[in-house]
Amino acid sequence: MRIGEKTPSATWKRFRLSGYGTLVIYKGNREVARGTPTTERAVADLVRRGL
């Protein structure tokens, strides 16, 4: 599947996404972490970075 087939390209550009599965963590309106975690532990680590 190509990027943007199911998601409007404006949304992809707004959040600077390059593919499905990107998790972006914000603190207020500032981005503090971004990644494509593939395990539960990796998701938890990414979320902790945003705390």
PDBQT receptor file of N, H, CA, C and O in Angstrom, charges set to zero:
ATOM      1  N   MET A   1       0.836  -1.173   0.000  1.00  0.00    +0.000 N 
ATOM      2  CA  MET A   1       0.000   0.000   0.000  1.00  0.00    +0.000 C 
ATOM      3  C   MET A   1       0.888   1.246   0.000  1.00  0.00    +0.000 C 
ATOM      4  O   MET A   1       1.861   1.315   0.752  1.00  0.00    +0.000 OA
ATOM      5  N   ARG A   2       0.568   2.194  -0.811  1.00  0.00    +0.000 N 
ATOM      6  H   ARG A   2      -0.221   2.138  -1.422  1.00  0.00    +0.000 HD
ATOM      7  CA  ARG A   2       1.329   3.438  -0.873  1.00  0.00    +0.000 C 
ATOM      8  C   ARG A   2       0.800   4.432   0.143  1.00  0.00    +0.000 C 
ATOM      9  O   ARG A   2      -0.379   4.410   0.497  1.00  0.00    +0.000 OA
ATOM     10  N   ILE A   3       1.677   5.295   0.603  1.00  0.00    +0.000 N 
ATOM     11  H   ILE A   3       2.634   5.313   0.315  1.00  0.00    +0.000 HD
ATOM     12  CA  ILE A   3       1.300   6.328   1.564  1.00  0.00    +0.000 C 
ATOM     13  C   ILE A   3       0.206   7.199   0.973  1.00  0.00    +0.000 C 
ATOM     14  O   ILE A   3       0.266   7.600  -0.190  1.00  0.00    +0.000 OA
ATOM     15  N   GLY A   4      -0.787   7.483   1.791  1.00  0.00    +0.000 N 
ATOM     16  H   GLY A   4      -0.836   7.157   2.735  1.00  0.00    +0.000 HD
ATOM     17  CA  GLY A   4      -1.834   8.399   1.380  1.00  0.00    +0.000 C 
ATOM     18  C   GLY A   4      -2.988   7.765   0.634  1.00  0.00    +0.000 C 
ATOM     19  O   GLY A   4      -3.936   8.468   0.283  1.00  0.00    +0.000 OA
ATOM     20  N   GLU A   5      -2.950   6.455   0.375  1.00  0.00    +0.000 N 
ATOM     21  H   GLU A   5      -2.181   5.884   0.660  1.00  0.00    +0.000 HD
ATOM     22  CA  GLU A   5      -4.058   5.836  -0.346  1.00  0.00    +0.000 C 
ATOM     23  C   GLU A   5      -5.362   5.932   0.444  1.00  0.00    +0.000 C 
ATOM     24  O   GLU A   5      -6.424   6.183  -0.125  1.00  0.00    +0.000 OA
ATOM     25  N   LYS A   6      -5.274   5.730   1.750  1.00  0.00    +0.000 N 
ATOM     26  H   LYS A   6      -4.411   5.526   2.212  1.00  0.00    +0.000 HD
ATOM     27  CA  LYS A   6      -6.482   5.796   2.568  1.00  0.00    +0.000 C 
ATOM     28  C   LYS A   6      -6.514   7.044   3.434  1.00  0.00    +0.000 C 
ATOM     29  O   LYS A   6      -7.546   7.355   4.028  1.00  0.00    +0.000 OA
ATOM     30  N   THR A   7      -5.413   7.756   3.516  1.00  0.00    +0.000 N 
ATOM     31  H   THR A   7      -4.574   7.504   3.034  1.00  0.00    +0.000 HD
ATOM     32  CA  THR A   7      -5.316   8.939   4.359  1.00  0.00    +0.000 C 
ATOM     33  C   THR A   7      -5.020  10.141   3.480  1.00  0.00    +0.000 C 
ATOM     34  O   THR A   7      -4.150  10.078   2.611  1.00  0.00    +0.000 OA
ATOM     35  N   PRO A   8      -5.736  11.234   3.698  1.00  0.00    +0.000 N 
ATOM     36  CA  PRO A   8      -5.473  12.431   2.893  1.00  0.00    +0.000 C 
ATOM     37  C   PRO A   8      -4.025  12.884   3.036  1.00  0.00    +0.000 C 
ATOM     38  O   PRO A   8      -3.487  12.894   4.143  1.00  0.00    +0.000 OA
ATOM     39  N   SER A   9      -3.390  13.257   1.929  1.00  0.00    +0.000 N 
ATOM     40  H   SER A   9      -3.827  13.249   1.029  1.00  0.00    +0.000 HD
ATOM     41  CA  SER A   9      -1.986  13.648   1.957  1.00  0.00    +0.000 C 
ATOM     42  C   SER A   9      -1.736  14.851   2.856  1.00  0.00    +0.000 C 
ATOM     43  O   SER A   9      -0.647  14.976   3.415  1.00  0.00    +0.000 OA
ATOM     44  N   ALA A  10      -2.710  15.736   3.010  1.00  0.00    +0.000 N 
ATOM     45  H   ALA A  10      -3.595  15.635   2.555  1.00  0.00    +0.000 HD
ATOM     46  CA  ALA A  10      -2.533  16.894   3.893  1.00  0.00    +0.000 C 
ATOM     47  C   ALA A  10      -2.291  16.449   5.332  1.00  0.00    +0.000 C 
ATOM     48  O   ALA A  10      -1.494  17.056   6.047  1.00  0.00    +0.000 OA
ATOM     49  N   THR A  11      -2.979  15.392   5.755  1.00  0.00    +0.000 N 
ATOM     50  H   THR A  11      -3.627  14.899   5.175  1.00  0.00    +0.000 HD
ATOM     51  CA  THR A  11      -2.783  14.860   7.102  1.00  0.00    +0.000 C 
ATOM     52  C   THR A  11      -1.391  14.274   7.238  1.00  0.00    +0.000 C 
ATOM     53  O   THR A  11      -0.717  14.500   8.243  1.00  0.00    +0.000 OA
ATOM     54  N   TRP A  12      -0.953  13.524   6.237  1.00  0.00    +0.000 N 
ATOM     55  H   TRP A  12      -1.500  13.340   5.421  1.00  0.00    +0.000 HD
ATOM     56  CA  TRP A  12       0.398  12.939   6.254  1.00  0.00    +0.000 C 
ATOM     57  C   TRP A  12       1.436  14.039   6.352  1.00  0.00    +0.000 C 
ATOM     58  O   TRP A  12       2.384  13.928   7.130  1.00  0.00    +0.000 OA
ATOM     59  N   LYS A  13       1.273  15.096   5.577  1.00  0.00    +0.000 N 
ATOM     60  H   LYS A  13       0.503  15.186   4.945  1.00  0.00    +0.000 HD
ATOM     61  CA  LYS A  13       2.238  16.195   5.588  1.00  0.00    +0.000 C 
ATOM     62  C   LYS A  13       2.211  16.934   6.920  1.00  0.00    +0.000 C 
ATOM     63  O   LYS A  13       3.260  17.285   7.458  1.00  0.00    +0.000 OA
ATOM     64  N   ARG A  14       1.022  17.168   7.448  1.00  0.00    +0.000 N 
ATOM     65  H   ARG A  14       0.170  16.882   7.011  1.00  0.00    +0.000 HD
ATOM     66  CA  ARG A  14       0.888  17.914   8.699  1.00  0.00    +0.000 C 
ATOM     67  C   ARG A  14       1.660  17.245   9.831  1.00  0.00    +0.000 C 
ATOM     68  O   ARG A  14       2.312  17.923  10.624  1.00  0.00    +0.000 OA
ATOM     69  N   PHE A  15       1.587  15.920   9.907  1.00  0.00    +0.000 N 
ATOM     70  H   PHE A  15       1.057  15.370   9.263  1.00  0.00    +0.000 HD
ATOM     71  CA  PHE A  15       2.250  15.202  10.985  1.00  0.00    +0.000 C 
ATOM     72  C   PHE A  15       3.593  14.602  10.566  1.00  0.00    +0.000 C 
ATOM     73  O   PHE A  15       4.193  13.840  11.323  1.00  0.00    +0.000 OA
ATOM     74  N   ARG A  16       4.066  14.941   9.366  1.00  0.00    +0.000 N 
ATOM     75  H   ARG A  16       3.578  15.561   8.751  1.00  0.00    +0.000 HD
ATOM     76  CA  ARG A  16       5.347  14.466   8.835  1.00  0.00    +0.000 C 
ATOM     77  C   ARG A  16       5.475  12.944   8.928  1.00  0.00    +0.000 C 
ATOM     78  O   ARG A  16       6.506  12.423   9.355  1.00  0.00    +0.000 OA
ATOM     79  N   LEU A  17       4.430  12.250   8.530  1.00  0.00    +0.000 N 
ATOM     80  H   LEU A  17       3.593  12.673   8.183  1.00  0.00    +0.000 HD
ATOM     81  CA  LEU A  17       4.430  10.794   8.567  1.00  0.00    +0.000 C 
ATOM     82  C   LEU A  17       5.006  10.238   7.279  1.00  0.00    +0.000 C 
ATOM     83  O   LEU A  17       4.797  10.788   6.198  1.00  0.00    +0.000 OA
ATOM     84  N   SER A  18       5.729   9.147   7.408  1.00  0.00    +0.000 N 
ATOM     85  H   SER A  18       5.899   8.700   8.287  1.00  0.00    +0.000 HD
ATOM     86  CA  SER A  18       6.323   8.537   6.221  1.00  0.00    +0.000 C 
ATOM     87  C   SER A  18       5.755   7.150   5.959  1.00  0.00    +0.000 C 
ATOM     88  O   SER A  18       6.083   6.539   4.942  1.00  0.00    +0.000 OA
ATOM     89  N   GLY A  19       4.928   6.648   6.833  1.00  0.00    +0.000 N 
ATOM     90  H   GLY A  19       4.661   7.144   7.660  1.00  0.00    +0.000 HD
ATOM     91  CA  GLY A  19       4.331   5.337   6.638  1.00  0.00    +0.000 C 
ATOM     92  C   GLY A  19       3.405   4.992   7.781  1.00  0.00    +0.000 C 
ATOM     93  O   GLY A  19       3.382   5.674   8.805  1.00  0.00    +0.000 OA
ATOM     94  N   TYR A  20       2.655   3.947   7.604  1.00  0.00    +0.000 N 
ATOM     95  H   TYR A  20       2.674   3.393   6.772  1.00  0.00    +0.000 HD
ATOM     96  CA  TYR A  20       1.746   3.523   8.662  1.00  0.00    +0.000 C 
ATOM     97  C   TYR A  20       2.540   3.027   9.856  1.00  0.00    +0.000 C 
ATOM     98  O   TYR A  20       3.634   2.484   9.701  1.00  0.00    +0.000 OA
ATOM     99  N   GLY A  21       1.998   3.212  11.031  1.00  0.00    +0.000 N 
ATOM    100  H   GLY A  21       1.109   3.653  11.158  1.00  0.00    +0.000 HD
ATOM    101  CA  GLY A  21       2.624   2.705  12.234  1.00  0.00    +0.000 C 
ATOM    102  C   GLY A  21       3.479   3.725  12.961  1.00  0.00    +0.000 C 
ATOM    103  O   GLY A  21       4.098   3.389  13.971  1.00  0.00    +0.000 OA
ATOM    104  N   THR A  22       3.534   4.946  12.487  1.00  0.00    +0.000 N 
ATOM    105  H   THR A  22       3.031   5.219  11.667  1.00  0.00    +0.000 HD
ATOM    106  CA  THR A  22       4.302   5.978  13.167  1.00  0.00    +0.000 C 
ATOM    107  C   THR A  22       3.531   6.441  14.396  1.00  0.00    +0.000 C 
ATOM    108  O   THR A  22       2.350   6.778  14.320  1.00  0.00    +0.000 OA
ATOM    109  N   LEU A  23       4.228   6.448  15.529  1.00  0.00    +0.000 N 
ATOM    110  H   LEU A  23       5.188   6.174  15.590  1.00  0.00    +0.000 HD
ATOM    111  CA  LEU A  23       3.644   6.937  16.775  1.00  0.00    +0.000 C 
ATOM    112  C   LEU A  23       4.327   8.247  17.117  1.00  0.00    +0.000 C 
ATOM    113  O   LEU A  23       5.552   8.308  17.219  1.00  0.00    +0.000 OA
ATOM    114  N   VAL A  24       3.532   9.297  17.295  1.00  0.00    +0.000 N 
ATOM    115  H   VAL A  24       2.536   9.247  17.212  1.00  0.00    +0.000 HD
ATOM    116  CA  VAL A  24       4.061  10.615  17.610  1.00  0.00    +0.000 C 
ATOM    117  C   VAL A  24       3.532  11.012  18.979  1.00  0.00    +0.000 C 
ATOM    118  O   VAL A  24       2.327  10.965  19.229  1.00  0.00    +0.000 OA
ATOM    119  N   ILE A  25       4.451  11.406  19.871  1.00  0.00    +0.000 N 
ATOM    120  H   ILE A  25       5.429  11.444  19.668  1.00  0.00    +0.000 HD
ATOM    121  CA  ILE A  25       4.088  11.805  21.229  1.00  0.00    +0.000 C 
ATOM    122  C   ILE A  25       4.278  13.313  21.356  1.00  0.00    +0.000 C 
ATOM    123  O   ILE A  25       5.329  13.850  21.006  1.00  0.00    +0.000 OA
ATOM    124  N   TYR A  26       3.247  13.985  21.861  1.00  0.00    +0.000 N 
ATOM    125  H   TYR A  26       2.393  13.549  22.145  1.00  0.00    +0.000 HD
ATOM    126  CA  TYR A  26       3.300  15.430  22.064  1.00  0.00    +0.000 C 
ATOM    127  C   TYR A  26       3.222  15.746  23.541  1.00  0.00    +0.000 C 
ATOM    128  O   TYR A  26       2.540  15.060  24.301  1.00  0.00    +0.000 OA
ATOM    129  N   LYS A  27       3.924  16.787  23.939  1.00  0.00    +0.000 N 
ATOM    130  H   LYS A  27       4.478  17.344  23.322  1.00  0.00    +0.000 HD
ATOM    131  CA  LYS A  27       3.808  17.361  25.274  1.00  0.00    +0.000 C 
ATOM    132  C   LYS A  27       3.330  18.779  25.033  1.00  0.00    +0.000 C 
ATOM    133  O   LYS A  27       4.089  19.638  24.585  1.00  0.00    +0.000 OA
ATOM    134  N   GLY A  28       2.052  19.015  25.337  1.00  0.00    +0.000 N 
ATOM    135  H   GLY A  28       1.435  18.317  25.701  1.00  0.00    +0.000 HD
ATOM    136  CA  GLY A  28       1.450  20.278  24.928  1.00  0.00    +0.000 C 
ATOM    137  C   GLY A  28       1.337  20.284  23.427  1.00  0.00    +0.000 C 
ATOM    138  O   GLY A  28       0.752  19.372  22.843  1.00  0.00    +0.000 OA
ATOM    139  N   ASN A  29       1.888  21.300  22.792  1.00  0.00    +0.000 N 
ATOM    140  H   ASN A  29       2.363  22.041  23.266  1.00  0.00    +0.000 HD
ATOM    141  CA  ASN A  29       1.845  21.335  21.330  1.00  0.00    +0.000 C 
ATOM    142  C   ASN A  29       3.222  21.067  20.719  1.00  0.00    +0.000 C 
ATOM    143  O   ASN A  29       3.434  21.319  19.533  1.00  0.00    +0.000 OA
ATOM    144  N   ARG A  30       4.163  20.554  21.529  1.00  0.00    +0.000 N 
ATOM    145  H   ARG A  30       3.991  20.349  22.493  1.00  0.00    +0.000 HD
ATOM    146  CA  ARG A  30       5.528  20.273  21.060  1.00  0.00    +0.000 C 
ATOM    147  C   ARG A  30       5.740  18.770  20.911  1.00  0.00    +0.000 C 
ATOM    148  O   ARG A  30       5.456  18.003  21.830  1.00  0.00    +0.000 OA
ATOM    149  N   GLU A  31       6.230  18.362  19.775  1.00  0.00    +0.000 N 
ATOM    150  H   GLU A  31       6.461  18.985  19.028  1.00  0.00    +0.000 HD
ATOM    151  CA  GLU A  31       6.540  16.955  19.547  1.00  0.00    +0.000 C 
ATOM    152  C   GLU A  31       7.773  16.586  20.362  1.00  0.00    +0.000 C 
ATOM    153  O   GLU A  31       8.807  17.246  20.260  1.00  0.00    +0.000 OA
ATOM    154  N   VAL A  32       7.664  15.519  21.181  1.00  0.00    +0.000 N 
ATOM    155  H   VAL A  32       6.823  14.984  21.264  1.00  0.00    +0.000 HD
ATOM    156  CA  VAL A  32       8.786  15.122  22.032  1.00  0.00    +0.000 C 
ATOM    157  C   VAL A  32       9.338  13.747  21.678  1.00  0.00    +0.000 C 
ATOM    158  O   VAL A  32      10.451  13.412  22.082  1.00  0.00    +0.000 OA
ATOM    159  N   ALA A  33       8.595  12.959  20.946  1.00  0.00    +0.000 N 
ATOM    160  H   ALA A  33       7.690  13.232  20.619  1.00  0.00    +0.000 HD
ATOM    161  CA  ALA A  33       9.073  11.632  20.559  1.00  0.00    +0.000 C 
ATOM    162  C   ALA A  33       8.348  11.177  19.307  1.00  0.00    +0.000 C 
ATOM    163  O   ALA A  33       7.196  11.538  19.068  1.00  0.00    +0.000 OA
ATOM    164  N   ARG A  34       9.050  10.370  18.507  1.00  0.00    +0.000 N 
ATOM    165  H   ARG A  34       9.987  10.077  18.701  1.00  0.00    +0.000 HD
ATOM    166  CA  ARG A  34       8.474   9.842  17.268  1.00  0.00    +0.000 C 
ATOM    167  C   ARG A  34       9.164   8.527  16.963  1.00  0.00    +0.000 C 
ATOM    168  O   ARG A  34      10.377   8.399  17.131  1.00  0.00    +0.000 OA
ATOM    169  N   GLY A  35       8.397   7.558  16.518  1.00  0.00    +0.000 N 
ATOM    170  H   GLY A  35       7.412   7.662  16.381  1.00  0.00    +0.000 HD
ATOM    171  CA  GLY A  35       9.009   6.292  16.155  1.00  0.00    +0.000 C 
ATOM    172  C   GLY A  35       8.003   5.334  15.550  1.00  0.00    +0.000 C 
ATOM    173  O   GLY A  35       6.812   5.635  15.463  1.00  0.00    +0.000 OA
ATOM    174  N   THR A  36       8.490   4.189  15.137  1.00  0.00    +0.000 N 
ATOM    175  H   THR A  36       9.457   3.945  15.208  1.00  0.00    +0.000 HD
ATOM    176  CA  THR A  36       7.643   3.132  14.591  1.00  0.00    +0.000 C 
ATOM    177  C   THR A  36       7.882   1.865  15.410  1.00  0.00    +0.000 C 
ATOM    178  O   THR A  36       8.491   0.911  14.928  1.00  0.00    +0.000 OA
ATOM    179  N   PRO A  37       7.398   1.866  16.651  1.00  0.00    +0.000 N 
ATOM    180  CA  PRO A  37       7.636   0.726  17.533  1.00  0.00    +0.000 C 
ATOM    181  C   PRO A  37       6.952  -0.533  17.012  1.00  0.00    +0.000 C 
ATOM    182  O   PRO A  37       5.850  -0.484  16.466  1.00  0.00    +0.000 OA
ATOM    183  N   THR A  38       7.632  -1.658  17.195  1.00  0.00    +0.000 N 
ATOM    184  H   THR A  38       8.528  -1.698  17.638  1.00  0.00    +0.000 HD
ATOM    185  CA  THR A  38       7.087  -2.926  16.711  1.00  0.00    +0.000 C 
ATOM    186  C   THR A  38       6.782  -3.890  17.840  1.00  0.00    +0.000 C 
ATOM    187  O   THR A  38       6.273  -4.983  17.593  1.00  0.00    +0.000 OA
ATOM    188  N   THR A  39       7.086  -3.506  19.086  1.00  0.00    +0.000 N 
ATOM    189  H   THR A  39       7.499  -2.618  19.287  1.00  0.00    +0.000 HD
ATOM    190  CA  THR A  39       6.772  -4.343  20.242  1.00  0.00    +0.000 C 
ATOM    191  C   THR A  39       6.103  -3.491  21.307  1.00  0.00    +0.000 C 
ATOM    192  O   THR A  39       6.173  -2.262  21.274  1.00  0.00    +0.000 OA
ATOM    193  N   GLU A  40       5.458  -4.154  22.244  1.00  0.00    +0.000 N 
ATOM    194  H   GLU A  40       5.402  -5.152  22.271  1.00  0.00    +0.000 HD
ATOM    195  CA  GLU A  40       4.809  -3.435  23.342  1.00  0.00    +0.000 C 
ATOM    196  C   GLU A  40       5.845  -2.653  24.154  1.00  0.00    +0.000 C 
ATOM    197  O   GLU A  40       5.592  -1.522  24.571  1.00  0.00    +0.000 OA
ATOM    198  N   ARG A  41       6.996  -3.258  24.370  1.00  0.00    +0.000 N 
ATOM    199  H   ARG A  41       7.200  -4.177  24.031  1.00  0.00    +0.000 HD
ATOM    200  CA  ARG A  41       8.056  -2.582  25.123  1.00  0.00    +0.000 C 
ATOM    201  C   ARG A  41       8.530  -1.315  24.398  1.00  0.00    +0.000 C 
ATOM    202  O   ARG A  41       8.766  -0.286  25.030  1.00  0.00    +0.000 OA
ATOM    203  N   ALA A  42       8.664  -1.397  23.087  1.00  0.00    +0.000 N 
ATOM    204  H   ALA A  42       8.471  -2.233  22.573  1.00  0.00    +0.000 HD
ATOM    205  CA  ALA A  42       9.098  -0.235  22.308  1.00  0.00    +0.000 C 
ATOM    206  C   ALA A  42       8.060   0.890  22.376  1.00  0.00    +0.000 C 
ATOM    207  O   ALA A  42       8.426   2.064  22.419  1.00  0.00    +0.000 OA
ATOM    208  N   VAL A  43       6.774   0.542  22.386  1.00  0.00    +0.000 N 
ATOM    209  H   VAL A  43       6.476  -0.412  22.351  1.00  0.00    +0.000 HD
ATOM    210  CA  VAL A  43       5.714   1.541  22.537  1.00  0.00    +0.000 C 
ATOM    211  C   VAL A  43       5.842   2.202  23.905  1.00  0.00    +0.000 C 
ATOM    212  O   VAL A  43       5.797   3.428  24.010  1.00  0.00    +0.000 OA
ATOM    213  N   ALA A  44       6.003   1.396  24.952  1.00  0.00    +0.000 N 
ATOM    214  H   ALA A  44       6.040   0.400  24.867  1.00  0.00    +0.000 HD
ATOM    215  CA  ALA A  44       6.122   1.920  26.314  1.00  0.00    +0.000 C 
ATOM    216  C   ALA A  44       7.339   2.838  26.438  1.00  0.00    +0.000 C 
ATOM    217  O   ALA A  44       7.252   3.895  27.062  1.00  0.00    +0.000 OA
ATOM    218  N   ASP A  45       8.460   2.449  25.855  1.00  0.00    +0.000 N 
ATOM    219  H   ASP A  45       8.530   1.590  25.348  1.00  0.00    +0.000 HD
ATOM    220  CA  ASP A  45       9.670   3.280  25.904  1.00  0.00    +0.000 C 
ATOM    221  C   ASP A  45       9.442   4.623  25.227  1.00  0.00    +0.000 C 
ATOM    222  O   ASP A  45       9.872   5.658  25.736  1.00  0.00    +0.000 OA
ATOM    223  N   LEU A  46       8.778   4.612  24.102  1.00  0.00    +0.000 N 
ATOM    224  H   LEU A  46       8.428   3.771  23.689  1.00  0.00    +0.000 HD
ATOM    225  CA  LEU A  46       8.492   5.841  23.374  1.00  0.00    +0.000 C 
ATOM    226  C   LEU A  46       7.564   6.743  24.189  1.00  0.00    +0.000 C 
ATOM    227  O   LEU A  46       7.772   7.955  24.250  1.00  0.00    +0.000 OA
ATOM    228  N   VAL A  47       6.551   6.163  24.807  1.00  0.00    +0.000 N 
ATOM    229  H   VAL A  47       6.381   5.178  24.758  1.00  0.00    +0.000 HD
ATOM    230  CA  VAL A  47       5.621   6.940  25.634  1.00  0.00    +0.000 C 
ATOM    231  C   VAL A  47       6.359   7.527  26.836  1.00  0.00    +0.000 C 
ATOM    232  O   VAL A  47       6.137   8.683  27.196  1.00  0.00    +0.000 OA
ATOM    233  N   ARG A  48       7.233   6.737  27.458  1.00  0.00    +0.000 N 
ATOM    234  H   ARG A  48       7.413   5.797  27.167  1.00  0.00    +0.000 HD
ATOM    235  CA  ARG A  48       8.000   7.241  28.611  1.00  0.00    +0.000 C 
ATOM    236  C   ARG A  48       8.837   8.458  28.243  1.00  0.00    +0.000 C 
ATOM    237  O   ARG A  48       9.004   9.365  29.058  1.00  0.00    +0.000 OA
ATOM    238  N   ARG A  49       9.360   8.486  27.035  1.00  0.00    +0.000 N 
ATOM    239  H   ARG A  49       9.224   7.749  26.372  1.00  0.00    +0.000 HD
ATOM    240  CA  ARG A  49      10.148   9.630  26.596  1.00  0.00    +0.000 C 
ATOM    241  C   ARG A  49       9.312  10.900  26.572  1.00  0.00    +0.000 C 
ATOM    242  O   ARG A  49       9.848  12.002  26.684  1.00  0.00    +0.000 OA
ATOM    243  N   GLY A  50       8.010  10.750  26.426  1.00  0.00    +0.000 N 
ATOM    244  H   GLY A  50       7.574   9.855  26.335  1.00  0.00    +0.000 HD
ATOM    245  CA  GLY A  50       7.122  11.903  26.372  1.00  0.00    +0.000 C 
ATOM    246  C   GLY A  50       6.620  12.370  27.728  1.00  0.00    +0.000 C 
ATOM    247  O   GLY A  50       5.952  13.400  27.818  1.00  0.00    +0.000 OA
ATOM    248  N   LEU A  51       6.929  11.635  28.773  1.00  0.00    +0.000 N 
ATOM    249  H   LEU A  51       7.472  10.799  28.699  1.00  0.00    +0.000 HD
ATOM    250  CA  LEU A  51       6.444  12.013  30.111  1.00  0.00    +0.000 C 
ATOM    251  C   LEU A  51       7.286  13.085  30.744  1.00  0.00    +0.000 C 
ATOM    252  O   LEU A  51       7.007  13.507  31.866  1.00  0.00    +0.000 OA
TER     253      LEU A  51
